Amino acid sequence: MRRARPVILTAAAAILAFIPLTHSVFWGALAYVLIGGVGVGTLLTLLTLLFLPALYALWFRVAREPGRAGVASAADAMPAQAAP
């Protein structure tokens, strides 16, 4: 969800920005194509953000740690440094 929100908001801003161009005789057809392209691209991106982590977890049999309900923080993701 943390990665999906900026994708959705950016796509929504782009789609809303193209709406006034749809009334133009010259740019109208291009605006419809851009709205459709941004919409389909966003759906594919969201599908990738949801599908690939789930596929990775299934493929490598990654299980959630008991007692942890959420995304690991950046400090948890960094490897521990070995003592010299």
C-alpha positions as CSV (number, residue, x, y, z in Angstrom):
1,M,0.0,0.0,0.0
2,R,2.9,2.3,0.7
3,R,4.1,2.1,-2.9
4,A,0.6,2.0,-4.5
5,R,-0.6,5.3,-3.2
6,P,1.9,7.6,-5.0
7,V,1.3,5.6,-8.2
8,I,-2.5,6.1,-8.0
9,L,-2.2,9.8,-7.1
10,T,0.2,10.5,-9.9
11,A,-1.9,8.7,-12.5
12,A,-5.1,10.4,-11.2
13,A,-3.4,13.9,-11.5
14,A,-2.3,13.1,-15.0
15,I,-5.7,11.8,-16.1
16,L,-7.5,14.8,-14.6
17,A,-5.0,17.1,-16.3
18,F,-5.8,15.6,-19.7
19,I,-9.6,16.0,-19.3
20,P,-9.7,19.7,-20.4
21,L,-7.8,18.7,-23.6
22,T,-10.6,16.4,-24.6
23,H,-12.7,19.3,-25.6
24,S,-10.1,20.6,-28.1
25,V,-10.5,19.8,-31.8
26,F,-6.8,19.5,-32.4
27,W,-5.7,17.7,-29.2
28,G,-8.9,15.9,-28.3
29,A,-8.0,12.5,-29.8
30,L,-4.6,12.5,-28.3
31,A,-6.0,13.4,-24.9
32,Y,-8.3,10.3,-25.0
33,V,-5.3,8.1,-26.0
34,L,-3.2,9.5,-23.2
35,I,-6.0,9.0,-20.6
36,G,-6.4,5.4,-21.7
37,G,-2.7,4.8,-21.7
38,V,-2.1,6.2,-18.3
39,G,-5.1,4.3,-16.9
40,V,-4.0,0.9,-18.4
41,G,-0.3,1.5,-17.4
42,T,-1.4,2.3,-13.8
43,L,-3.5,-0.9,-13.6
44,L,-0.5,-2.9,-14.9
45,T,1.8,-1.3,-12.4
46,L,-0.6,-1.9,-9.5
47,L,-1.0,-5.5,-10.6
48,T,2.8,-5.8,-10.7
49,L,3.1,-4.3,-7.2
50,L,0.6,-6.8,-5.8
51,F,1.4,-9.9,-7.9
52,L,5.2,-10.0,-7.9
53,P,5.8,-9.9,-4.1
54,A,3.1,-12.6,-3.7
55,L,4.7,-14.7,-6.4
56,Y,8.1,-14.2,-4.8
57,A,6.8,-15.3,-1.4
58,L,5.2,-18.4,-3.0
59,W,8.2,-19.3,-5.1
60,F,10.8,-19.0,-2.4
61,R,8.4,-20.1,0.4
62,V,8.9,-16.9,2.4
63,A,6.7,-17.0,5.5
64,R,5.8,-14.1,7.7
65,E,7.5,-13.9,11.0
66,P,5.1,-14.6,13.9
67,G,4.0,-11.5,15.8
68,R,4.9,-9.1,12.9
69,A,2.0,-7.6,11.0
70,G,3.3,-5.0,8.7
71,V,6.2,-4.0,6.4
72,A,9.7,-4.2,7.8
73,S,11.4,-0.8,8.5
74,A,14.5,0.3,6.7
75,A,16.6,-0.6,9.7
76,D,15.3,-4.2,9.7
77,A,16.2,-4.5,6.0
78,M,19.8,-3.5,6.4
79,P,22.3,-6.3,7.1
80,A,24.1,-6.3,10.3
81,Q,27.8,-5.2,10.2
82,A,30.3,-7.8,11.3
83,A,32.6,-6.9,14.1
84,P,36.3,-6.7,13.0
